[in-house]
Amino acid sequence: MASINRQKRELVFKIVFYGPGLGGKTTTLKHVHGATKPEHRGNLLSLATDTDRTLYFDYLPVKLLKFGNMGVKLQLYTVPGQVYYAATRKLVLSGADGIVFVADTQAARFDSNHESLDDLIANLAEQGRKLSSVPHAFQWNKRDLPALVSLEESDRRLNLFGAPAVPTIATTGEGVFETLERITRLVVDAYRADLPVSPRAEGFPLFLDAEELGLTDAIKGLADSQPARSSPSDEHAAGAIAKPSPAMDETLPSNSSASGRGAAPAAAGERAGPAPAIDRVAPAGNQSTFSLAELWPPADREVVRRAELALASGNAGTAVATCGELFERVLASTSTLLGGEGRLRDPAVLVALLGLEGRRYLTFAAMVRGSRSRSPTAREALESYAFVVEARRALEHARGSP
């Protein structure tokens, strides 16, 4: 159910865009961000590789409307489509109020839609949920390309429960806001159905239905402005982080429950250009922030949180140095796994055994060494964090963990 930010008097709905890799999820969020009025949108946060594939998630907060003295906000996420990032998909999916399945309707890629849909159903089942009971919609994407599966066939093969479905071209934005309106209406209706008998709860107005909210007009109103022009560096960036908007002091959502959501923003693989600013996280009540600390053993999690806190507060030097400490812990565990004594005799050999790219390791090591004598950039801090997460996952695969 939607969460309530009592400090800001906001009702917050989390919507996750799911689907196969390179299916159009990130492009969809980029269009929503670019076409939404600045006063209604927060920062689009992404972490991507050199090939523009989303690794962890994209996150976009959108202020939708006011109802009485209560604001309504959407928090839009995408998940990585690649099989390797299954753990991230589970974390991001946790606490979702609604799901948009973005299908690549090219005939050559249609099997990947089935695999991704099966993955979604399995991940929901692990959380004790069923797709049939979760508000969801389908986005039949890439309708401008040749050799497509028909809309009727797509609906027959994937839309198991007769959910709303919209043909889209995410690159131009065609159908994107219509999809957003459909899924938002569904999550609002689900919220209404779950309301307690009492018309009010702890002083917060509880609206009746989507029509009373003026939901359709609010969604249309988001896109009344022209898409923002991108700078040359933005157009080529694999993962671009928008500069902070004074209209939105965001508290990012968490991975643990619908009541406290947060994100550790990061970007990697960007081309030359100004280093992006890192948003400062403003705590709200007892909310916690999204963390990947669960990827590490309990003894390392406090170090992970220190690194994430440094990232969120813009302290790049501390973030890089802490990532160096985390990486040493990964290498020590790798050495122990191979029968060593947990001491780092030859890190390069351990890096190779983990299957990490040598050039990335050398770049990372140089950043850690340089952090002692100069102030790293925000981009370097984000790339350092991405590398140690990758190293940790590689160690888990070496151990045979899922």
Secondary structure by P-SEA (a helix, b strand, c coil): ccccccccccbbbbbbbbbcccccaaaaaaaaaaacccccccccccccccccccccbbbbbbbccccccbbbbbbbbbccccccaaaaaaaaaccccbbbbbcccccccaaaaaaaaaaaaaaaaaaccccccccbbbbbccccccccccaaaaaacccccccbbbbbccccccaaaaaaaaaaaaaaaaaaaacccccccccbbbbccccccaaaaaaaaaacccccccccccccccbbbccccccccccccccccccbbbbbccccccccccbbbbbbbbbccccccccccccccccaaaaaaaaaaaaaacaaaaaaaaaaaaaaaaaaaaaaaaccccccccaaaaaaaacccaaaaaaaaaaaaacccccccaaaaaaaaaaaaaaaaaaaaaaccc
